[in-house]
Amino acid sequence: MANSINDSYQDFPILDQKVNGERLAYLDNAATAQKPQQVIDSLVHFYEHDNANVHRGVHTLAERATEQYEAARTKVQHFINAKNHNEIIFTKGCTDGLNLVAATYGEQNIHEGDEIVITIMEHHSNLIPWQQLAIKKHATLKYIELTPEGTLDMEDAKRKITDRTKIVSVAHASNVLGTVNPLKELAKIAHEHGAVIVGDGAQSVPHMPVDVQDLDVDFYAFSGHKMMSPTGIGVLYGKADLLRAMPPYQYGGEMINTVHRDETTFADIPFKFEAGTQNIAGAIALGTAVDYLEEIGMENVEKKEQEIVDYVLPKLEALPYITVYGPQDPAQHTGVIAFNMDNLHPHDVATALDAEGVAVRAGHHCAQPLMEALGVSATTRASFYFYNSKKDADQLINAIKATKEFFNGGTI
Ligand SMILES: Cc1ncc(COP(=O)(O)O)c(CN[C@@H]2CONC2=O)c1O
């Protein structure tokens, strides 16, 4: 492992390459993070030495695989400070976890006339499940709006969350604006009205310390691939009493106690929600990613990303042809910056930046209602992680200037 966070890029083999003849500046971490050699080795080692199905075998490899799979669960428990390891459910990713809550807790507890409250900045995977549930149940879906500065309007939140609210579901951090929402305060408001609160942690868990007990969230979902793990593995945290009261999400092997012709009794948590053969290697690799992040320290991850945003945001905002969306205060802006460039389409901008070796994302970022609220159809988005550097930020700024010059016919 690299000696310091500033050398951590050396742990990521994929970053050592040229793109279009230029050094790669990978600034698309909100889409997916790159994988350190330690995580890659963890996957390979499992398949080379320990691969077996878990929980049901009595042979040595099955025991070893089970031990590593459950050790990964315990690592995640401590990483987000959950009270019990059985409150950690392995999923396919954040989308899977949010759909699980909507399809079980939501299906069981939402009735006609009830209200579900989300925010206008939600990713589609924390919007559509609630929208479709509200339609199905003849319930009402309400949106907490933004302030002009691109932060959550908490006065609007206090108006929108009422005694008819049964579920509040909110991104802990926006994958577009970089805004970090006051989840702990929102949880308090939700609980005062007898509602449960779901946290979407996809853009927060990889980038900042998260303590689900301190937040007092009832559910919290996130993805492994955005925190350097393989795709296809994620986590849903849930308070044990709520999870036990919910029906299963899917049916099959592993999630049962006894099965008879006409009835089945189900396993306790977390296995009730882990039907079938799980992504065993992915979970173990997620545990390795947690080890890697714990070694660095999430406070240091957050601090490094803040340093990069503090450095690059003023440079971006100083360009007269750039419009930045989200909080003006760099301290409010986690490592995600969405911007537009004059009247250029974001896809043209991202393509031009790619020609300079800079990888960013262009589009609506699975947040089309947010784009409507911002009055745009799409944006270009640069998203950083702790292995990025000011050198990457400079390469972004220089590539933006070169793009402007190119589309201006050589004059800037
Ligand atoms: C805030 C947020 N919620 C939910 C999701 C869904 O996660 P999965 O796709 O892993 O289930 C994402 C993914 N971020 C997307 C992925 O691509 N670009 C993004 O910004 C996200 O950023």
PDBQT file of the ligand as one rigid body, heavy atoms in Angstrom, charges set to zero:
ROOT
HETATM    1  C1  LIG A 501     -26.544   9.101  -5.319  1.00  0.00    +0.000 C 
HETATM    2  C2  LIG A 501     -26.668   7.781  -6.037  1.00  0.00    +0.000 A 
HETATM    3  N1  LIG A 501     -27.685   6.949  -5.709  1.00  0.00    +0.000 NA
HETATM    4  C3  LIG A 501     -27.834   5.756  -6.314  1.00  0.00    +0.000 A 
HETATM    5  C4  LIG A 501     -26.967   5.347  -7.304  1.00  0.00    +0.000 A 
HETATM    6  C5  LIG A 501     -27.166   3.989  -7.959  1.00  0.00    +0.000 C 
HETATM    7  O1  LIG A 501     -26.073   3.168  -7.676  1.00  0.00    +0.000 OA
HETATM    8  P1  LIG A 501     -25.878   1.816  -8.521  1.00  0.00    +0.000 P 
HETATM    9  O2  LIG A 501     -25.963   2.210  -9.956  1.00  0.00    +0.000 OA
HETATM   10  O3  LIG A 501     -24.510   1.341  -8.112  1.00  0.00    +0.000 OA
HETATM   11  O4  LIG A 501     -26.970   0.894  -8.095  1.00  0.00    +0.000 OA
HETATM   12  C6  LIG A 501     -25.889   6.168  -7.670  1.00  0.00    +0.000 A 
HETATM   13  C7  LIG A 501     -24.931   5.711  -8.750  1.00  0.00    +0.000 C 
HETATM   14  N2  LIG A 501     -24.176   6.754  -9.360  1.00  0.00    +0.000 N 
HETATM   15  C8  LIG A 501     -24.323   6.822 -10.770  1.00  0.00    +0.000 C 
HETATM   16  C9  LIG A 501     -23.709   5.669 -11.513  1.00  0.00    +0.000 C 
HETATM   17  O5  LIG A 501     -23.210   6.289 -12.744  1.00  0.00    +0.000 OA
HETATM   18  N3  LIG A 501     -23.119   7.683 -12.561  1.00  0.00    +0.000 N 
HETATM   19  C10 LIG A 501     -23.688   8.042 -11.366  1.00  0.00    +0.000 C 
HETATM   20  O6  LIG A 501     -23.697   9.162 -10.867  1.00  0.00    +0.000 OA
HETATM   21  C11 LIG A 501     -25.736   7.409  -7.039  1.00  0.00    +0.000 A 
HETATM   22  O7  LIG A 501     -24.727   8.238  -7.353  1.00  0.00    +0.000 OA
ENDROOT
TORSDOF 0
